[in-house]
């Protein structure tokens, strides 16, 4: 399917690896120019080099990278100094640590909300008016399946990402929708990423079970009997960004191998 995205510009956050890189890869394969952002300079540069060599050289897409912490005002300023206007924005920040809510102080909550709620809102605020003026815009927020089915040890993530979900539900249905701008959330379940490894290691430490046993039990808990991979997540993101998805906005799209048990 031709997605109609050739020549568009995308900002993809947390794109040095995992789901963010999966999204950047899918967009570059469609001829989208990308500015990828992450904190780790070496890993990010390696990701950019791979995108250029493996995909951009075939599609003609431009690949820029900016090693910054997008959750800080200085990081966002550095990113927007490289390019101000974007047709597509994929927000993505590493999830806050797992643990017991009794151990989290106010500072821990503020960090979680700042990274996983306020940063996406700042990125939306900085880009949607330009999108609306041009008559096309796609914002995709990578959140978590825990928004639909909260996980006890991920309380910081549950709370902060749910706040973003409520905000998006309102702003996506504002006048932006009539101007060709869509805003949606992608809710990953168990994907084979460093984040999943960290959560499962925490679970193993908490329960005293062998790490391999915890991994296998988690895999078997998914009806698909496997973990997702970043490439298939990226393909879904690219479709949501496409010309064909203009009638989809304000939605929370689960990609979890059937793990969520509800009908709605």
WOBEL-V498633 format. One record per pair of residues at least 6 apart in sequence whose C-alpha atoms are under 6 Angstrom apart, sorted by sequence separation. I is the first residue (numbers start at 1). J is the second residue. D is the distance in whole Angstrom. If there is no record, write none. Layout:
<<I:J:D> <I:J:D>>
This chain:
<<14:20:5> <15:21:4> <69:75:5> <70:76:5> <131:137:5> <219:225:6> <68:75:5> <204:211:5> <219:226:5> <150:158:6> <147:158:6> <172:183:5> <146:158:6> <147:162:6> <96:112:6> <15:36:6> <15:37:6> <16:38:6> <9:32:6> <11:34:6> <13:36:6> <14:37:6> <15:38:6> <8:32:5> <9:33:5> <10:34:5> <11:35:5> <12:36:5> <13:37:5> <14:38:5> <6:31:4> <7:32:5> <9:34:6> <6:32:5> <29:55:6> <41:67:5> <16:43:6> <16:44:4> <31:59:5> <33:61:5> <37:65:6> <39:67:5> <32:61:6> <33:62:5> <34:63:5> <35:64:5> <36:65:5> <37:66:5> <38:67:5> <39:68:5> <91:120:6> <31:61:5> <33:63:6> <35:65:5> <37:67:6> <38:68:6> <39:69:5> <16:47:6> <224:257:5> <192:227:6> <223:258:6> <191:227:5> <192:228:6> <190:227:5> <191:228:4> <192:229:6> <222:259:5> <191:229:6> <145:187:5> <117:160:6> <138:181:6> <140:183:6> <142:185:6> <144:187:4> <145:188:5> <71:115:5> <116:160:6> <117:161:6> <135:179:5> <136:180:5> <137:181:4> <138:182:5> <139:183:5> <140:184:5> <141:185:5> <142:186:5> <143:187:5> <144:188:5> <145:189:5> <116:161:6> <135:180:5> <136:181:5> <140:185:6> <113:160:5> <117:164:5> <132:179:5> <71:119:5> <88:137:6> <90:139:6> <87:137:5> <88:138:5> <89:139:5> <90:140:5> <91:141:5> <92:142:5> <88:139:6> <90:141:6> <99:153:5> <98:153:5> <98:154:5> <96:157:6> <184:249:6> <183:249:5> <184:250:5> <186:252:6> <187:253:6> <189:255:6> <182:249:5> <183:250:6> <184:251:5> <185:252:5> <186:253:5> <187:254:5> <188:255:5> <189:256:4> <187:255:6> <188:256:6> <10:86:6> <9:86:5> <10:87:6> <9:87:5> <10:88:4> <11:89:5> <12:90:5> <13:91:5> <14:92:5> <172:250:5> <10:89:6> <13:92:5> <14:93:6> <169:250:5> <138:241:5> <18:193:5> <22:230:5> <26:234:5> <22:231:5> <26:235:6> <19:230:5> <23:234:4> <27:238:6> <18:230:6> <22:234:5> <3:242:5> <4:243:6> <3:243:6>>
